[in-house]
Amino acid sequence: MIRPGRFYPNPETAADNAFQRNADRDSDALTLLARKEFDAAVQTLRAAGINVHVFEDTAEPEKPDAVFPNNWISTHHDGRIALFPMYSALRRRERRQDIVEELRNHYRVTEVIDYSPFEDEGCCLEGTGSLVFDHLNKIAYVSLSNRSNPKVIQRFADDFSYEPVTFTSLDSNGQPIYHTNVMMCIGTAFRDGWSGDDSEQSRAATGAGALGEDRKRDRGVIGRSDRELRRQCH
């Protein structure tokens, strides 16, 4: 986990993140609140017996989203680490080799696969924001957007032997959901997923197909409306 050095709305991510709002206070006040929430979360996890590695964000360059490292790095049970291509240039600053090296000091790291060169092609895949894993069935669910490119999805799926299930999810204003993990999650015995605005006829059709696949696998499905999705994200 990365303790934020600065925290404020990233202007580069506002264009395609419909849930992002302008702040009603200055960045110093936001940073203080974010640090308090972060410290409380770490304390709660440790109290539950979870081993937490905390890394302090570096002061320079500023990284307003550094508290979300899951978008640039993922760790895997076979010892591999994946580094991901980011949509926002500000967020590309978050990748830190010192964190990778510190993980090597504590764990068996067998390989580091760096997908960040895809940024040069304008192709992104933002870690477990983009990829929602069903580890039991080796499936990676991805809602397509500026942050989740099919070319990188397929490369990751080939490298890690996951079946990619891609779909398009549009909010009530017709804008793609920017990250898959804001609208679905996979548990051992359930799948929690957004099913579109309950006041409209339209639904995310291919996403509903993914729901059907989970029913076939005897995994319970919990649906969420557009209103519930927005309450969660706001």
N, C-alpha and C positions, 0 to 999 in steps of 0.2 A: 504494500500500500504506500502511496506517495502523499506525504503531508504537504498541503498546498503552500507555496510561497506567496503566490498572488491568486486571487479568484475573482473573476468578473465575467460578464457575458462576452464571449468571443465574437467580434463583429464579422469574422469570416464564416462562421457557421450559422449565422442568423438567416441567411438567404434560403437554406433548404431545411432548416429545423423549425417547423411550425409551432413547436412547443416552447421555443426560447422567447423570453420576454426581456424588455428593458428593465434594468434594476431601478428600484426606488430609493437606493442609497449609494454612497460612493464606494469605490473599490476597496478602500481601507476597512470600512465597516463590513463589507461582504467577505473580505478575507478573514477577518476576525471570527465571524460567524461560521465560516467554512471550517476553520481550524478547530473550533469548539465541537462542531458536529463530528469532525474526523476523529478527534481524540476520544469522544464518547463512543464512537463505533468501535475503535480499537479496544477500548476498555471492555466493552460488551463481548467482543469476540474472544478476548483473552480470558475473561471470566468463565466463558463456556468451554475452556480448555483448548482453544484453537491457537496454534502457533502463528503469530503475525510478524512479518518482517516490515518494519517501517523505514522508508527512505525519505529524507528531507528533500523537498524540491530545491533546485539551485536558483539563486537569486537572478542570475543572468544567463541567457536571455529570459524575459518574462514568458510564462507559459500559463495562461488563465485556466486551461483544462487539465493541468498536470495530475490532478486528483483522480483522473480516469485512465489509469495505465492499461486497463484491459483492451483499449482500442489500438494500442501499438505493440503489445506483447502478449503471448499466450504460452503457457507451460503445459507439457503433456506427460502422461504416465510413463512413456518409454524414454524419458530424459531429453526429449527434443524441445527446443524453444523456437517459436515463430515470431518474426518481426514483420509488422504489417505496413502497407502503404496508406498514408493519410490524405484526406481530402483537403484539409486546411493547412496552408503553409505554416501558420503559427503552431499547429499541433505537431508538425514534423520535428520541431525542436525538442519534443518530449522524449524521443528515443535516446537512451543513455547506455553506453557500453559499460559504464561502471556498475550499473545494476545487474547486467548480464554476468559480469565477472564476480560480483558478490554472490549471485545464485550459484555459480560454479564452486564457490568456497563452502557452500552448505549442502549441495545436492549433486547427484551424478548427472551432468549435462553431456549428452552424447553427441548432439549436433545443434547448431543454430542455423535455421533457414531464414534468410533475409529476403522478403518480398518487396522491400521498399523501392528497388529500382523500377518497379511498375509505375511509380509516380511520374517518371519521365515520359510515360506513354499516356498519362492522364487516367490511369486505372487504379482504383482504390479498393481496399477491403479492410475495414476497421475492426479487426480482431473479433472478440466475442460481443461487440456491439452489432456487427454485421452477421456473425455466425452464431446460431443457437444450436448447440449440440444435443443430439440424442445418442449418448455414449453407448447405451445398451445395444442399439440397433445400427450404430455406425452411420447415422444420418446427420447431415448439416443442413438446417433450414436457413434460408436467406431471403429476405424481402429486398428486391432489387431497388437501387437508388443511386444517387451520385456517390455514395459511400461504399457501394457493394457492386463491383464490376464482374460480369460473368467470366471473363478471361482469368481473373485472379482466383475467383471461386473454384473454377475447374482445376487450376494448378494446385491450389491447396488441397482439394479433394483427392487428387491423384497422389500427392505426396503423403497424405495422412490416411488414405484408404477410407474416406467417408463418401457416402452417396449424397450428392447435393440435391436438395429439393428447393428450387427457386420459385418465387411467385412475386406478384406486384400487389402492394397494399396501398390504397389511396384513402386519405382522410376525407371528411365530409366536404372539404373545399377542393377536392381533386388533386391534392398534393401528395407525392409519395411519402410514406413513413420513412424517416431518414435512417433509423437503425432497427433491426429486427428485434433486438432485446427489449425495446420499449413496448412491443405489442405481443410478445409471446415468451414463454419460458417452458422448459422441459424438466420434470421431476422424474423420480423413479417410477411412480405410479400415477402420474397425472401430467396433463399438458394444459397450461393456462394460455389462452389466446384471444386476441381481439377479433371480432367478427364483423366489424363495420358499424356504421351509425344505425342504431335501432329505429330511427325515425324515417329511414329512407328504404327504397326498394333495393338499392345496389348493395352488393357485398363483395368482398375480396374473394373472387371465385376460386382461384387456384389456392389461396390460403385455406379456403373451406375444404379443398381436396386434401390438404395436409392434415386437417382435422380428421377427415375420414380415415386416413391411413393410421392415425393413432387409435381410432376405435377398433380397427382390425387387429391391432397389436394388444388389445385389452388394456389400454391405458385410458384412464378417465379423462374427460375433456371438460374444462371450465371455460365458458365463453365470457367475453367482456364487450360492452357496447362502446361506441365512440365517446359518449359522455364519461364513462368510467376510465377510458384510456386517458382522456384529457385531465381528469381529476388526478390520476396517478402521476402524470408528467408535470403538472403544475404545482 
